[in-house]
Amino acid sequence: LKAYLSMNQIEEMGKYLDHLEEDLDSIDIAIRTGNTSVNAILSSKISIAQKQMINVNCKATVPPDLKITDVHLCAIIGNLLDNAIEACEKVSVEKRFIRVYIGLFKQQLYISVTNATESSRRKKLTELITSKKGEHGLGLKRVDNLVSEYDGFVNRKNEPGVFATEIMLPL
């Protein structure tokens, strides 16, 4: 939107907002976390996952006062769920799953996303490179940078058939 605005492309900005509004209207905001932005990103990504026949289990509670901005928190959650959905799409339908847990743990915001993966062997984290072309594949790095910016902690686990990311963010 800022790019359209900076180039004074108001008509394109309007089209983009109309398209976004159509997408959001088709999403049922069924997730209630206590944070409107997190409700929206979770509901959107879960809706996308379910359309891909991915079994999703989500439990999320977000405290009202956070150091992290809603934009950064949603960027982290969105990237994790995009990666989880992409991984599940490569797995047979009956094995597809995503588990999301967000809540308080030891006075910190704890985020956990676990998903099915096609990998039948344990991979080194340096092997987790995207198969996408172009400007894609920066999601994990973006997540790591945002978590670091807030003095948080990231832990990734990769076992055969399962990938998990855990994040702790100070309140």
N, C-alpha and C positions, 0 to 999 in steps of 0.2 A: 504494500500500500504506500509506503514511504517513497519507493522508487517511482510509482505512478504519479504521486503527488509532486515529487521533485522535478519530473518531466512535464508537469501540468497536463497529464493524461487523465482528466477527470472522467471521461466516458469509460475508459478501461477500468478505472478504479470502481466505478459503479457496477460494471459487469462482474468484476471480481467479487464485490460484496453481494450482489444478487446470487451468484453461484454458491458462495459460502452460505448464504441464508437458506438456499434450497437444501444444501447438504445438512445443515443443522436442523432444519424443520423435519427431516426424515429420521432424526435420532431421538429416541426416547431417553430423557434424562432420568434414568432409573437409579443411578448411583447417588447416594447422599453422604458426603464425607464431612460436611461442615465447611467446605471451601468451594465456592461456586466455580472457580476456574478448574479445579481438579475434578469436580463433578462433570464438567463439560468434556475435558480431555479423556477421562476414563470412559464416559458414556459413548463418546465418538469412537474410540479405538475398540471398545468391546463390541459395539455394533458392527464394525468392520470385520472383526475376528469371527463373530457369529455368522456373518454372511459367507465366510470362508469355511464354515462348518468346523470351527475350532471351539472346543469345550472350554469355557472360561469360568473360573472361580475367583471372585474378587471380594475382598474385605478391606475397607479403607475408612480410616478416621483421621482427619487432619485438624490439629489444634488451631485455634484462632490466631495466635501470635507466633509468627515465624520470622527468622532472620532472612531466609531466602525469599526472593520475590515470587509472586504467583507465576510470572512469565518464565523465570528460570526453573521453578518446580515443574511446570507443565512441559518445558523443553526436555527435562530429564525423563519424566514419565512417558511423554510422547515418543522419544527416541527408544526407550526400553521396549515399549509396546510395539512400535514399528518393527524393531528387530525380532521380537518374539513372533509376531504375525508372519513375517517373512520366513523365519525358520520353520514354523509350523506348516506353511504352504508346501514345503518340500517333503513333508511326512505323510504317510497314508492317513486317510481321514479318521480311521478308528483310533489312531495313536495321537491325534492332535490335542494339545491342551496348553492352557496358560493359567498360571496361578499368580494373583497379585495380592500382596498384603502391604498396607500402609498404616502405620500407627506409631504410638509412642513406645519407646524401649530405652530404658536407662536414661531418661531425661533428654532423649534425642528423637528426631523423626527417623523412623526406620522404613525403608522402602525395599520390598523384595518382589522380583519378577522372575518366575521360573517357567520354562517352556520346553516342549518337545523339540528335538532336533534330529536330523537325519544321521548325525555323526555316530558311528558305531565304535569309535575309539576316543580316548581322551585327547584333546588337542591342547597345545600350548596356546596361551592367550595371544601370542604374536602371530598365530596362524589364523586368527579370527578376522580375516580380511574379506571385505565384501566382494561379491561377484558382479556388482553393479558397475556401470561405466559412468564416466563424467564426474560430476561434483558430489556423488553419493559416497557413502562409506565413512563419513565423518561423525556418525552418531555416537559411537563409543568414545571417541576422543572428546567430543562436545560434552558428553555426560561427565567424563573424567575431569575436564577443565572446570565445569560448573561446580562439581562437588568439591574440588580443590579450592575454588574461589571462596567457598563457605567453610573451609577447614573441616570438611567431611571426610568420609572413608568409603572406599568402594572395594567390594570383594566379589570376584567372579569365580564360579565353579563350573567346570565343564566335564561331565561324566558321559559315558556312552548313552545316547538317547535323551539327555537332559542338559539344559543350560540354565544357570541361575545367576542373577546379579543381586547383590545386597548393597544397600547404601545407608549410611548413617549420617545425618546432618544435625549439627548442634542447634538447639533452640535458642 
